[in-house]
């Protein structure tokens, strides 16, 4: 049994893991040559429990976001962000009008703070921000084009929510042949059970799900020398 399958023993029954082993799932993708951080939807709307869209406080996630952002900046690696676009018009909200009971609420449509990031990991002028209308930040946005121009082949994915926008973006990134690393303790969900199930499914099929400490160590191992050379 691969180490990825072993990691999920105790959460997924052995009989089910055996079917993944039989199908050859759960292999490690690994890092490529050029890595970018993709921060998905970690605006105040999704990290501050004052908003309906935030189910709970997640201090571990907030710290991991802050640490990883600082590390990518220190290593001179690109940082990308996604957030929702303007949803004030019902047509711009689209099918959300039917699925989301708070689609017309003040906090969802008209609060400018909701769509900004906490200062600890907010974007700078050097970063790229993509606005999206549906869960995946690849859907009808220029994100893939930007990443190809930036020569990125690997995405370290962080953000909210694991079972929604994160999973949608990871699936699309995999479909576009990017290597994807999901940082287990830097993604979050209003539902811990949905979070865990989605992590398992992505780890088996579309991405490497890795702990923050392991990602940090691998990034430093691969890119700290490059960063020193670039700064003289």
Z-matrix of the N, CA and C atoms (Angstrom, degrees):
N
C 1 1.473
C 2 1.521 1 109.72
N 3 1.352 2 117.02 1 132.77
C 4 1.457 3 120.26 2 -179.60
C 5 1.514 4 110.84 3 -66.18
N 6 1.350 5 116.03 4 160.54
C 7 1.459 6 119.25 5 -178.74
C 8 1.522 7 111.36 6 -63.57
N 9 1.333 8 117.41 7 -29.33
C 10 1.456 9 119.30 8 177.46
C 11 1.529 10 111.13 9 -67.55
N 12 1.303 11 117.45 10 -40.06
C 13 1.450 12 119.90 11 177.01
C 14 1.524 13 110.85 12 -67.21
N 15 1.322 14 116.18 13 -40.76
C 16 1.468 15 119.81 14 178.68
C 17 1.526 16 111.38 15 -60.06
N 18 1.321 17 115.67 16 -35.42
C 19 1.467 18 119.92 17 -178.58
C 20 1.526 19 112.12 18 -59.50
N 21 1.315 20 116.97 19 -29.58
C 22 1.457 21 121.00 20 -174.71
C 23 1.529 22 112.84 21 -97.52
N 24 1.331 23 116.89 22 3.87
C 25 1.459 24 119.20 23 174.49
C 26 1.523 25 109.71 24 -63.64
N 27 1.324 26 116.41 25 137.29
C 28 1.452 27 121.04 26 -176.39
C 29 1.511 28 112.26 27 96.63
N 30 1.326 29 117.10 28 -25.87
C 31 1.465 30 120.66 29 173.92
C 32 1.516 31 110.07 30 -98.83
N 33 1.330 32 116.60 31 -45.09
C 34 1.465 33 122.47 32 177.30
C 35 1.527 34 107.92 33 -105.89
N 36 1.331 35 118.44 34 131.95
C 37 1.470 36 120.24 35 179.72
C 38 1.529 37 111.77 36 -56.87
N 39 1.325 38 115.77 37 145.61
C 40 1.468 39 120.32 38 -177.87
C 41 1.525 40 112.27 39 -56.71
N 42 1.336 41 116.58 40 -35.97
C 43 1.464 42 119.34 41 -179.39
C 44 1.530 43 110.97 42 -63.85
N 45 1.326 44 116.70 43 -36.59
C 46 1.461 45 120.07 44 177.99
C 47 1.526 46 110.60 45 -72.56
N 48 1.327 47 116.47 46 -40.66
C 49 1.466 48 119.16 47 177.25
C 50 1.525 49 110.68 48 -60.41
N 51 1.318 50 116.55 49 -33.74
C 52 1.461 51 120.09 50 179.62
C 53 1.519 52 111.36 51 -62.60
N 54 1.338 53 116.81 52 -33.69
C 55 1.467 54 118.75 53 178.82
C 56 1.531 55 110.82 54 -70.81
N 57 1.338 56 117.56 55 -32.69
C 58 1.466 57 120.11 56 175.28
C 59 1.524 58 110.47 57 -69.59
N 60 1.328 59 115.76 58 -40.22
C 61 1.460 60 119.42 59 176.92
C 62 1.519 61 110.64 60 -62.15
N 63 1.318 62 117.35 61 -42.96
C 64 1.460 63 121.67 62 179.12
C 65 1.526 64 110.86 63 -59.27
N 66 1.337 65 116.68 64 -39.29
C 67 1.463 66 120.83 65 -179.12
C 68 1.511 67 114.17 66 -82.06
N 69 1.332 68 117.53 67 -3.68
C 70 1.453 69 120.61 68 178.15
C 71 1.511 70 114.46 69 79.07
N 72 1.321 71 117.47 70 18.71
C 73 1.466 72 120.76 71 -179.19
C 74 1.527 73 111.31 72 -77.74
N 75 1.328 74 114.97 73 166.14
C 76 1.451 75 121.08 74 171.53
C 77 1.505 76 115.90 75 84.41
N 78 1.326 77 118.57 76 14.95
C 79 1.460 78 119.86 77 175.42
C 80 1.534 79 109.99 78 -71.62
N 81 1.313 80 116.01 79 155.43
C 82 1.465 81 120.41 80 -179.97
C 83 1.527 82 110.30 81 -85.10
N 84 1.339 83 116.72 82 131.56
C 85 1.462 84 122.66 83 178.63
C 86 1.528 85 110.22 84 -83.71
N 87 1.324 86 116.43 85 -47.42
C 88 1.458 87 121.22 86 178.81
C 89 1.520 88 114.41 87 81.54
N 90 1.326 89 114.37 88 175.87
C 91 1.461 90 122.17 89 -179.46
C 92 1.524 91 110.54 90 -84.92
N 93 1.325 92 115.33 91 151.04
C 94 1.455 93 121.43 92 173.55
C 95 1.516 94 111.11 93 -102.38
N 96 1.329 95 116.11 94 -142.99
C 97 1.460 96 121.63 95 -174.04
C 98 1.523 97 113.62 96 -92.47
N 99 1.318 98 117.06 97 -32.41
C 100 1.471 99 121.11 98 -173.17
C 101 1.515 100 108.04 99 -134.61
N 102 1.324 101 116.66 100 117.21
C 103 1.464 102 122.94 101 -171.15
C 104 1.522 103 110.13 102 -112.81
N 105 1.328 104 115.97 103 136.73
C 106 1.459 105 121.64 104 173.44
C 107 1.517 106 109.41 105 -124.46
N 108 1.325 107 115.43 106 149.41
C 109 1.460 108 121.71 107 172.67
C 110 1.522 109 107.85 108 -89.47
N 111 1.325 110 116.84 109 128.95
C 112 1.463 111 121.81 110 175.57
C 113 1.522 112 108.63 111 -115.20
N 114 1.321 113 114.96 112 108.81
C 115 1.463 114 122.91 113 -177.50
C 116 1.528 115 108.08 114 -99.33
N 117 1.320 116 115.78 115 114.05
C 118 1.460 117 121.48 116 -171.82
C 119 1.529 118 111.00 117 -103.22
N 120 1.315 119 116.00 118 109.82
C 121 1.468 120 123.44 119 164.30
C 122 1.532 121 115.25 120 59.17
N 123 1.319 122 117.70 121 39.78
C 124 1.473 123 119.11 122 179.82
C 125 1.525 124 111.21 123 -96.67
N 126 1.333 125 116.27 124 37.99
C 127 1.458 126 121.67 125 175.54
C 128 1.525 127 109.56 126 -74.00
N 129 1.352 128 114.66 127 171.48
C 130 1.464 129 119.20 128 -178.49
C 131 1.524 130 112.51 129 -54.39
N 132 1.323 131 117.64 130 -34.25
C 133 1.463 132 120.58 131 -178.54
C 134 1.528 133 112.34 132 -55.44
N 135 1.329 134 116.57 133 -30.32
C 136 1.462 135 120.13 134 -174.39
C 137 1.532 136 113.92 135 -108.97
N 138 1.338 137 117.87 136 -4.88
C 139 1.467 138 119.27 137 178.93
C 140 1.526 139 112.77 138 -118.69
N 141 1.330 140 117.81 139 -9.43
C 142 1.456 141 121.70 140 -179.94
C 143 1.527 142 109.00 141 -108.05
N 144 1.347 143 118.58 142 115.19
C 145 1.465 144 121.38 143 -177.59
C 146 1.524 145 114.07 144 -60.86
N 147 1.338 146 118.55 145 -9.70
C 148 1.455 147 120.08 146 175.17
C 149 1.528 148 111.47 147 -64.95
N 150 1.335 149 116.27 148 -20.47
C 151 1.462 150 121.22 149 179.34
C 152 1.525 151 110.38 150 -96.01
N 153 1.334 152 115.04 151 145.32
C 154 1.464 153 120.26 152 -179.52
C 155 1.530 154 112.23 153 -59.85
N 156 1.320 155 117.10 154 -31.28
C 157 1.457 156 120.65 155 -175.39
C 158 1.534 157 113.29 156 -75.28
N 159 1.329 158 117.58 157 -13.94
C 160 1.464 159 121.26 158 178.82
C 161 1.519 160 109.12 159 -98.98
N 162 1.315 161 115.64 160 116.47
C 163 1.453 162 119.10 161 -176.33
C 164 1.520 163 114.62 162 -80.10
N 165 1.358 164 117.30 163 -27.78
C 166 1.464 165 119.22 164 -174.52
C 167 1.522 166 109.11 165 -166.33
N 168 1.313 167 116.02 166 161.43
C 169 1.456 168 120.85 167 174.11
C 170 1.528 169 109.76 168 -73.67
N 171 1.337 170 116.03 169 142.37
C 172 1.461 171 120.70 170 -178.67
C 173 1.531 172 109.17 171 -136.19
N 174 1.329 173 117.39 172 74.02
C 175 1.466 174 120.28 173 -175.46
C 176 1.524 175 113.73 174 -62.38
N 177 1.341 176 118.73 175 -34.50
C 178 1.463 177 120.61 176 179.04
C 179 1.524 178 110.19 177 -63.78
N 180 1.330 179 116.06 178 -42.61
C 181 1.460 180 119.95 179 177.88
C 182 1.521 181 110.99 180 -62.24
N 183 1.330 182 117.10 181 -44.72
C 184 1.469 183 120.91 182 -178.61
C 185 1.526 184 111.17 183 -60.76
N 186 1.322 185 116.74 184 -40.60
C 187 1.461 186 120.12 185 179.59
C 188 1.519 187 110.70 186 -68.45
N 189 1.328 188 116.42 187 -41.50
C 190 1.469 189 119.72 188 178.79
C 191 1.524 190 110.86 189 -63.72
N 192 1.328 191 118.03 190 -40.57
C 193 1.462 192 121.34 191 176.68
C 194 1.521 193 110.85 192 -59.68
N 195 1.311 194 116.19 193 -45.22
C 196 1.458 195 121.18 194 -179.09
C 197 1.525 196 111.08 195 -63.63
N 198 1.327 197 116.36 196 -45.85
C 199 1.468 198 120.95 197 -177.94
C 200 1.532 199 111.54 198 -66.39
N 201 1.326 200 117.40 199 -44.16
C 202 1.459 201 120.16 200 -178.43
C 203 1.525 202 111.58 201 -67.21
N 204 1.323 203 116.33 202 -39.93
C 205 1.468 204 119.47 203 177.58
C 206 1.519 205 110.57 204 -60.52
N 207 1.324 206 116.61 205 -45.36
C 208 1.465 207 120.39 206 178.41
C 209 1.526 208 110.97 207 -62.34
N 210 1.323 209 117.07 208 -39.50
C 211 1.463 210 120.28 209 -179.80
C 212 1.530 211 111.15 210 -65.29
N 213 1.316 212 117.70 211 -45.52
C 214 1.463 213 119.97 212 178.86
C 215 1.520 214 111.09 213 -60.92
N 216 1.326 215 117.27 214 -39.24
C 217 1.467 216 119.60 215 178.08
C 218 1.532 217 110.43 216 -66.11
N 219 1.322 218 116.37 217 -41.89
C 220 1.462 219 120.29 218 180.00
C 221 1.529 220 111.43 219 -63.34
N 222 1.333 221 116.20 220 -36.48
C 223 1.460 222 120.35 221 -178.61
C 224 1.531 223 112.71 222 -84.97
N 225 1.321 224 117.24 223 -2.87
C 226 1.455 225 120.33 224 -179.92
C 227 1.519 226 113.77 225 71.00
N 228 1.336 227 117.00 226 28.04
C 229 1.463 228 121.98 227 -179.61
C 230 1.533 229 110.25 228 -99.30
N 231 1.322 230 117.67 229 148.34
C 232 1.468 231 120.04 230 -174.31
C 233 1.516 232 113.30 231 -69.67
N 234 1.332 233 114.77 232 150.01
C 235 1.463 234 122.62 233 179.72
C 236 1.529 235 108.26 234 -126.63
N 237 1.328 236 115.30 235 127.03
C 238 1.459 237 122.53 236 178.90
C 239 1.531 238 109.21 237 -118.72
N 240 1.324 239 115.16 238 146.54
C 241 1.463 240 121.79 239 178.14
C 242 1.525 241 109.32 240 -127.98
N 243 1.328 242 116.15 241 148.46
C 244 1.462 243 120.38 242 167.36
C 245 1.525 244 108.73 243 -123.69
N 246 1.317 245 114.07 244 150.18
C 247 1.461 246 121.43 245 171.33
C 248 1.528 247 107.60 246 -151.96
N 249 1.309 248 116.62 247 166.94
C 250 1.470 249 120.67 248 179.80
C 251 1.521 250 110.38 249 -68.29
N 252 1.326 251 116.03 250 156.70
C 253 1.455 252 120.58 251 175.33
C 254 1.525 253 109.84 252 -90.35
N 255 1.320 254 116.84 253 -172.31
C 256 1.468 255 122.28 254 -179.99
C 257 1.528 256 109.56 255 -67.79
N 258 1.333 257 115.99 256 123.37
C 259 1.468 258 121.02 257 -177.86
C 260 1.531 259 112.31 258 -115.30
N 261 1.344 260 118.11 259 19.51
C 262 1.456 261 119.52 260 -174.44
C 263 1.526 262 113.23 261 -65.20
N 264 1.326 263 117.14 262 -33.78
C 265 1.460 264 120.47 263 -178.86
C 266 1.528 265 109.49 264 -89.21
N 267 1.318 266 118.12 265 138.29
C 268 1.471 267 119.42 266 -178.53
C 269 1.520 268 113.69 267 -59.60
N 270 1.333 269 117.45 268 -31.08
C 271 1.457 270 118.79 269 177.69
C 272 1.520 271 110.42 270 -67.73
N 273 1.329 272 117.65 271 -35.75
C 274 1.463 273 120.80 272 177.94
C 275 1.530 274 110.80 273 -68.25
N 276 1.313 275 117.55 274 -30.07
C 277 1.469 276 120.02 275 175.65
C 278 1.521 277 111.13 276 -74.66
N 279 1.312 278 116.71 277 -30.15
C 280 1.450 279 121.06 278 176.25
C 281 1.521 280 113.27 279 58.83
N 282 1.312 281 116.25 280 -135.03
C 283 1.459 282 121.81 281 -173.89
C 284 1.523 283 112.63 282 -67.46
N 285 1.359 284 116.93 283 -13.95
C 286 1.465 285 119.11 284 172.74
C 287 1.533 286 110.58 285 -57.43
N 288 1.338 287 117.76 286 -29.21
C 289 1.461 288 120.49 287 179.22
C 290 1.522 289 112.11 288 -58.08
N 291 1.322 290 116.67 289 -29.28
C 292 1.460 291 120.88 290 -179.19
C 293 1.522 292 112.60 291 -91.50
N 294 1.340 293 116.53 292 -30.63
C 295 1.463 294 120.11 293 -172.98
C 296 1.520 295 112.89 294 -93.73
N 297 1.323 296 117.76 295 -22.02
C 298 1.463 297 121.42 296 -171.92
C 299 1.521 298 109.78 297 -119.32
N 300 1.320 299 116.89 298 115.89
C 301 1.465 300 119.96 299 -174.58
C 302 1.521 301 112.87 300 -71.81
N 303 1.338 302 118.35 301 -17.53
C 304 1.466 303 121.13 302 -179.68
C 305 1.530 304 111.51 303 -101.54
N 306 1.324 305 117.72 304 19.47
C 307 1.466 306 121.14 305 -174.34
C 308 1.515 307 113.02 306 -60.15
N 309 1.337 308 118.73 307 -27.02
C 310 1.463 309 121.03 308 -178.50
C 311 1.523 310 112.53 309 -104.63
N 312 1.322 311 118.04 310 7.15
C 313 1.456 312 119.58 311 -177.06
C 314 1.519 313 111.41 312 -71.30
N 315 1.297 314 116.73 313 158.14
C 316 1.470 315 122.03 314 -178.90
C 317 1.518 316 111.20 315 -58.75
N 318 1.321 317 116.52 316 -45.08
C 319 1.458 318 119.63 317 -178.02
C 320 1.513 319 113.21 318 -64.41
N 321 1.326 320 116.77 319 -29.37
C 322 1.459 321 118.76 320 -177.11
C 323 1.523 322 112.49 321 -83.98
N 324 1.326 323 118.12 322 -29.77
C 325 1.464 324 119.24 323 -171.69
C 326 1.519 325 115.22 324 -113.19
N 327 1.335 326 119.49 325 -24.60
C 328 1.465 327 118.34 326 -167.01
C 329 1.523 328 116.10 327 -130.67
N 330 1.299 329 119.29 328 4.21
C 331 1.461 330 120.91 329 -176.89
C 332 1.525 331 109.16 330 -96.03
N 333 1.344 332 118.89 331 107.85
C 334 1.466 333 119.58 332 -176.38
C 335 1.525 334 113.38 333 -63.47
N 336 1.333 335 118.47 334 -30.41
C 337 1.458 336 120.52 335 178.89
C 338 1.519 337 110.87 336 -62.10
N 339 1.322 338 117.41 337 -32.97
C 340 1.456 339 121.13 338 -176.29
C 341 1.515 340 112.29 339 -56.28
N 342 1.308 341 118.13 340 -30.43
C 343 1.458 342 122.07 341 -174.59
C 344 1.528 343 113.46 342 -102.22
N 345 1.314 344 116.93 343 13.32
C 346 1.463 345 121.31 344 174.12
C 347 1.527 346 109.63 345 -104.56
N 348 1.330 347 114.90 346 165.02
C 349 1.469 348 120.67 347 -176.03
C 350 1.531 349 110.70 348 -105.16
N 351 1.320 350 118.09 349 150.33
C 352 1.461 351 120.35 350 169.98
C 353 1.530 352 110.24 351 -56.03
N 354 1.300 353 116.03 352 143.60
C 355 1.465 354 121.35 353 -174.12
C 356 1.527 355 112.65 354 -58.52
N 357 1.323 356 117.31 355 -30.14
C 358 1.469 357 120.72 356 -174.32
C 359 1.519 358 112.97 357 -59.50
N 360 1.329 359 117.60 358 -29.95
C 361 1.469 360 119.59 359 -179.32
C 362 1.533 361 111.99 360 -136.26
N 363 1.317 362 116.77 361 22.26
C 364 1.466 363 120.66 362 -177.80
C 365 1.529 364 111.46 363 -65.74
N 366 1.330 365 117.83 364 152.93
C 367 1.468 366 120.60 365 179.16
C 368 1.521 367 112.48 366 -66.24
N 369 1.324 368 115.30 367 152.94
C 370 1.457 369 122.93 368 173.51
C 371 1.529 370 107.78 369 -110.80
N 372 1.319 371 116.18 370 179.64
C 373 1.463 372 119.91 371 179.66
C 374 1.521 373 112.31 372 -65.44
N 375 1.319 374 117.09 373 -20.58
C 376 1.466 375 120.63 374 -179.81
C 377 1.521 376 112.67 375 -79.22
N 378 1.319 377 117.84 376 -13.09
C 379 1.456 378 121.52 377 -174.44
C 380 1.527 379 111.17 378 -93.68
N 381 1.325 380 115.30 379 166.58
C 382 1.464 381 122.05 380 179.06
C 383 1.525 382 108.88 381 -112.22
N 384 1.341 383 116.14 382 127.75
C 385 1.460 384 122.05 383 178.11
C 386 1.526 385 108.51 384 -112.97
N 387 1.329 386 115.64 385 127.30
C 388 1.460 387 122.04 386 178.96
C 389 1.524 388 108.57 387 -114.13
N 390 1.323 389 116.83 388 129.18
C 391 1.456 390 121.21 389 176.05
C 392 1.515 391 109.34 390 -99.08
N 393 1.329 392 115.26 391 139.19
C 394 1.463 393 120.32 392 -172.85
C 395 1.519 394 110.43 393 -132.32
N 396 1.337 395 115.02 394 158.98
C 397 1.452 396 120.18 395 -178.57
C 398 1.521 397 113.35 396 -108.20
N 399 1.318 398 116.23 397 -20.47
C 400 1.460 399 121.20 398 -178.08
C 401 1.533 400 109.08 399 -129.31
N 402 1.322 401 119.22 400 175.73
C 403 1.463 402 120.26 401 -170.75
C 404 1.519 403 115.28 402 -53.10
N 405 1.313 404 119.19 403 -47.08
C 406 1.464 405 119.99 404 -177.55
C 407 1.523 406 111.43 405 -80.04
N 408 1.322 407 116.15 406 131.17
C 409 1.468 408 119.82 407 177.22
C 410 1.529 409 111.61 408 -75.27
N 411 1.317 410 117.77 409 -0.71
C 412 1.464 411 121.40 410 172.84
C 413 1.529 412 111.99 411 -91.96
N 414 1.331 413 117.74 412 -19.21
C 415 1.456 414 120.86 413 -172.92
C 416 1.527 415 111.10 414 -72.38
N 417 1.339 416 116.35 415 111.94
C 418 1.462 417 123.86 416 177.21
C 419 1.532 418 112.65 417 54.71
N 420 1.345 419 115.67 418 36.39
C 421 1.467 420 121.58 419 172.51
C 422 1.532 421 107.71 420 -124.99
N 423 1.341 422 117.79 421 166.05
C 424 1.469 423 120.01 422 177.97
C 425 1.518 424 114.26 423 -85.58
N 426 1.326 425 118.48 424 15.49
C 427 1.463 426 120.33 425 -172.86
C 428 1.521 427 112.51 426 -57.60
N 429 1.318 428 118.19 427 -47.54
C 430 1.464 429 118.85 428 -178.69
C 431 1.528 430 110.89 429 -59.63
N 432 1.336 431 116.75 430 -42.67
C 433 1.466 432 120.83 431 179.19
C 434 1.521 433 111.23 432 -60.75
N 435 1.331 434 116.17 433 -43.01
C 436 1.471 435 119.94 434 178.24
C 437 1.523 436 110.83 435 -60.76
N 438 1.321 437 116.30 436 -45.94
C 439 1.468 438 120.42 437 -177.88
C 440 1.524 439 111.49 438 -64.72
N 441 1.326 440 117.61 439 -40.60
C 442 1.459 441 120.05 440 178.47
C 443 1.522 442 110.53 441 -63.48
N 444 1.337 443 116.79 442 -42.42
C 445 1.468 444 119.90 443 178.06
C 446 1.526 445 110.54 444 -62.26
N 447 1.315 446 116.57 445 -36.20
C 448 1.467 447 122.95 446 -179.06
C 449 1.532 448 111.74 447 -80.07
N 450 1.336 449 117.64 448 1.96
C 451 1.465 450 124.57 449 177.97
C 452 1.529 451 112.65 450 62.37
N 453 1.320 452 116.66 451 25.72
C 454 1.465 453 121.65 452 -180.00
C 455 1.521 454 109.64 453 -78.02
N 456 1.325 455 116.62 454 132.21
C 457 1.464 456 120.37 455 173.71
C 458 1.525 457 112.62 456 -120.33
N 459 1.338 458 117.06 457 -6.73
C 460 1.467 459 121.91 458 -177.02
C 461 1.515 460 109.68 459 -135.65
N 462 1.314 461 116.62 460 132.83
C 463 1.458 462 122.08 461 177.74
C 464 1.521 463 110.15 462 -115.68
N 465 1.317 464 116.22 463 124.27
C 466 1.461 465 121.82 464 168.71
C 467 1.524 466 105.78 465 -93.10
N 468 1.327 467 116.35 466 113.33
C 469 1.464 468 121.90 467 -170.36
C 470 1.522 469 110.55 468 -102.49
N 471 1.339 470 114.32 469 130.41
C 472 1.461 471 122.54 470 174.72
C 473 1.525 472 107.19 471 -132.87
N 474 1.338 473 116.83 472 161.37
C 475 1.451 474 117.21 473 173.50
C 476 1.504 475 115.64 474 136.14
N 477 1.331 476 114.23 475 -160.46
C 478 1.463 477 123.65 476 -171.43
C 479 1.537 478 108.41 477 -140.92
N 480 1.311 479 119.27 478 145.54
C 481 1.454 480 126.59 479 -11.32
C 482 1.522 481 109.52 480 -99.35
N 483 1.315 482 114.53 481 150.80
C 484 1.460 483 120.69 482 -174.91
C 485 1.518 484 112.14 483 -55.87
N 486 1.323 485 117.13 484 -42.97
C 487 1.463 486 121.59 485 -175.45
C 488 1.519 487 112.99 486 -85.41
N 489 1.352 488 116.98 487 -7.57
C 490 1.452 489 120.68 488 -176.93
C 491 1.513 490 112.87 489 -116.40
N 492 1.334 491 115.81 490 -97.62
C 493 1.463 492 120.44 491 -173.58
C 494 1.526 493 112.81 492 -67.22
N 495 1.321 494 117.88 493 -34.45
C 496 1.466 495 119.93 494 177.44
C 497 1.520 496 109.83 495 -65.60
N 498 1.289 497 116.00 496 -51.04
C 499 1.469 498 119.48 497 -179.13
C 500 1.529 499 111.25 498 -60.65
N 501 1.330 500 117.29 499 -41.81
C 502 1.463 501 120.60 500 -179.81
C 503 1.526 502 110.94 501 -61.56
N 504 1.336 503 116.68 502 -43.48
C 505 1.461 504 120.55 503 179.50
C 506 1.523 505 111.52 504 -67.57
N 507 1.317 506 117.00 505 -40.60
C 508 1.470 507 120.73 506 179.60
C 509 1.526 508 110.12 507 -62.24
N 510 1.323 509 116.95 508 -43.75
C 511 1.465 510 120.24 509 179.25
C 512 1.527 511 110.81 510 -61.54
N 513 1.336 512 116.65 511 -43.31
C 514 1.467 513 119.85 512 179.27
C 515 1.525 514 111.73 513 -68.71
N 516 1.320 515 117.14 514 -39.23
C 517 1.469 516 119.82 515 178.02
C 518 1.523 517 110.47 516 -61.53
N 519 1.321 518 116.57 517 -43.84
C 520 1.459 519 121.11 518 176.00
C 521 1.531 520 110.33 519 -60.42
N 522 1.317 521 116.56 520 -41.74
C 523 1.466 522 120.74 521 -179.46
C 524 1.523 523 111.63 522 -65.08
N 525 1.336 524 116.33 523 -27.53
C 526 1.470 525 121.31 524 176.91
C 527 1.531 526 111.89 525 -90.01
N 528 1.332 527 116.68 526 9.53
C 529 1.470 528 122.96 527 175.48
C 530 1.527 529 114.01 528 68.41
N 531 1.328 530 117.18 529 30.43
C 532 1.459 531 120.54 530 167.86
C 533 1.529 532 108.84 531 -87.04
N 534 1.329 533 115.96 532 145.73
C 535 1.460 534 120.27 533 166.93
C 536 1.527 535 107.05 534 -74.23
N 537 1.317 536 117.20 535 136.98
C 538 1.464 537 120.60 536 -176.15
C 539 1.524 538 110.01 537 -126.82
N 540 1.334 539 114.60 538 127.66
C 541 1.467 540 122.35 539 173.66
C 542 1.523 541 107.14 540 -116.42
N 543 1.313 542 117.87 541 115.90
C 544 1.469 543 122.20 542 176.53
C 545 1.522 544 108.16 543 -96.23
N 546 1.319 545 116.61 544 124.06
C 547 1.462 546 120.60 545 -179.17
C 548 1.525 547 108.48 546 -85.03
N 549 1.310 548 115.54 547 109.99
C 550 1.466 549 122.50 548 -169.34
C 551 1.522 550 113.06 549 -55.53
N 552 1.324 551 117.49 550 -42.66
C 553 1.457 552 120.30 551 -177.46
C 554 1.523 553 112.44 552 -96.99
N 555 1.335 554 117.73 553 13.80
C 556 1.465 555 121.69 554 174.72
C 557 1.523 556 110.80 555 -121.35
N 558 1.327 557 116.82 556 14.99
C 559 1.461 558 121.95 557 168.49
C 560 1.519 559 107.45 558 -123.19
N 561 1.321 560 116.06 559 150.28
C 562 1.459 561 119.27 560 -176.17
C 563 1.507 562 112.04 561 -147.23
N 564 1.328 563 114.70 562 167.23
C 565 1.456 564 121.36 563 -174.23
C 566 1.521 565 108.50 564 -151.14
N 567 1.318 566 116.08 565 151.16
C 568 1.463 567 118.98 566 174.77
C 569 1.525 568 111.40 567 -67.51
N 570 1.332 569 116.38 568 -19.31
C 571 1.468 570 121.51 569 178.96
C 572 1.522 571 109.36 570 -116.73
N 573 1.332 572 119.35 571 110.04
C 574 1.464 573 120.74 572 176.94
C 575 1.521 574 113.46 573 -58.21
N 576 1.332 575 118.01 574 -33.70
C 577 1.461 576 119.32 575 -179.71
C 578 1.523 577 111.09 576 -71.42
N 579 1.339 578 117.84 577 -40.02
C 580 1.464 579 120.62 578 175.98
C 581 1.527 580 110.62 579 -66.04
N 582 1.328 581 116.13 580 -36.59
C 583 1.466 582 122.00 581 176.88
C 584 1.528 583 110.59 582 -57.90
N 585 1.317 584 116.39 583 -50.49
C 586 1.465 585 120.75 584 -176.33
C 587 1.524 586 111.28 585 -66.12
N 588 1.327 587 116.33 586 -44.12
C 589 1.468 588 119.61 587 -179.35
C 590 1.525 589 111.12 588 -63.03
N 591 1.317 590 117.13 589 -39.31
C 592 1.462 591 120.49 590 -179.56
C 593 1.523 592 111.32 591 -69.61
N 594 1.324 593 116.90 592 -38.58
C 595 1.462 594 119.49 593 176.31
C 596 1.525 595 110.72 594 -59.87
N 597 1.326 596 116.33 595 -45.21
C 598 1.470 597 119.18 596 179.11
C 599 1.525 598 111.03 597 -60.12
N 600 1.314 599 116.97 598 -47.13
C 601 1.451 600 120.30 599 -176.31
C 602 1.527 601 111.47 600 -64.52
N 603 1.334 602 117.21 601 -41.53
C 604 1.467 603 119.83 602 177.88
C 605 1.523 604 111.12 603 -66.46
N 606 1.326 605 117.34 604 -38.22
C 607 1.462 606 121.20 605 -179.39
C 608 1.520 607 111.40 606 -64.99
N 609 1.322 608 116.03 607 -33.03
C 610 1.458 609 120.09 608 179.61
C 611 1.524 610 112.42 609 -76.96
N 612 1.355 611 117.56 610 -35.45
C 613 1.465 612 119.67 611 -164.94
C 614 1.525 613 115.45 612 -117.11
N 615 1.337 614 118.59 613 -38.55
C 616 1.461 615 119.31 614 -164.79
C 617 1.524 616 115.65 615 -125.17
N 618 1.321 617 118.46 616 -11.98
C 619 1.466 618 119.93 617 -169.25
C 620 1.520 619 110.15 618 -158.61
N 621 1.328 620 114.91 619 170.89
C 622 1.456 621 121.75 620 165.83
C 623 1.522 622 107.47 621 -99.91
N 624 1.306 623 117.55 622 121.29
C 625 1.466 624 121.96 623 175.25
C 626 1.518 625 107.15 624 -95.74
N 627 1.329 626 115.98 625 115.52
C 628 1.461 627 121.52 626 -172.89
C 629 1.523 628 110.99 627 -130.92
N 630 1.320 629 116.26 628 152.58
C 631 1.462 630 121.09 629 176.75
C 632 1.528 631 110.75 630 -72.63
N 633 1.322 632 114.34 631 151.38
C 634 1.462 633 121.46 632 -179.98
C 635 1.521 634 111.70 633 -53.49
N 636 1.322 635 117.30 634 -46.05
C 637 1.465 636 120.70 635 -177.38
C 638 1.521 637 111.39 636 -61.70
N 639 1.327 638 117.31 637 -37.93
C 640 1.463 639 120.46 638 -179.94
C 641 1.523 640 111.64 639 -71.09
N 642 1.333 641 116.62 640 -39.59
C 643 1.473 642 120.49 641 177.50
C 644 1.517 643 110.01 642 -64.39
N 645 1.316 644 116.52 643 -44.54
C 646 1.466 645 121.05 644 179.49
C 647 1.525 646 111.01 645 -58.79
N 648 1.307 647 116.29 646 -45.95
C 649 1.464 648 121.07 647 -179.28
C 650 1.540 649 110.87 648 -62.54
N 651 1.324 650 116.92 649 -42.73
C 652 1.462 651 120.28 650 -178.64
C 653 1.526 652 111.63 651 -69.17
N 654 1.308 653 117.35 652 -38.46
C 655 1.466 654 120.24 653 177.34
C 656 1.530 655 110.87 654 -62.69
N 657 1.316 656 116.54 655 -45.13
C 658 1.464 657 119.53 656 178.69
C 659 1.524 658 111.36 657 -63.56
N 660 1.315 659 116.29 658 -40.67
C 661 1.461 660 119.89 659 -179.85
C 662 1.520 661 111.48 660 -62.01
N 663 1.319 662 116.06 661 -40.47
C 664 1.461 663 120.06 662 -174.93
C 665 1.525 664 113.88 663 -83.49
N 666 1.330 665 117.42 664 -35.59
C 667 1.454 666 119.31 665 -165.03
C 668 1.522 667 116.21 666 -121.35
N 669 1.329 668 118.74 667 -6.34
C 670 1.464 669 118.54 668 -177.73
C 671 1.522 670 111.00 669 -65.16
N 672 1.325 671 118.51 670 -37.29
C 673 1.457 672 121.30 671 177.51
C 674 1.506 673 111.98 672 -64.94
N 675 1.328 674 117.09 673 -38.70
C 676 1.467 675 121.48 674 178.15
C 677 1.516 676 110.26 675 -64.05
N 678 1.331 677 116.50 676 -40.86
C 679 1.460 678 120.44 677 -179.94
C 680 1.534 679 110.37 678 -64.68
N 681 1.322 680 117.55 679 -42.20
C 682 1.465 681 120.12 680 179.00
C 683 1.530 682 111.35 681 -63.73
N 684 1.313 683 116.01 682 -40.14
C 685 1.470 684 119.63 683 179.80
C 686 1.521 685 111.23 684 -65.06
N 687 1.350 686 116.07 685 -37.22
C 688 1.465 687 120.36 686 -177.57
C 689 1.517 688 111.91 687 -69.70
N 690 1.335 689 116.42 688 -28.17
C 691 1.466 690 119.50 689 -179.39
C 692 1.524 691 112.01 690 -94.15
N 693 1.315 692 116.89 691 5.02
C 694 1.465 693 119.98 692 176.61
C 695 1.484 694 113.50 693 90.01
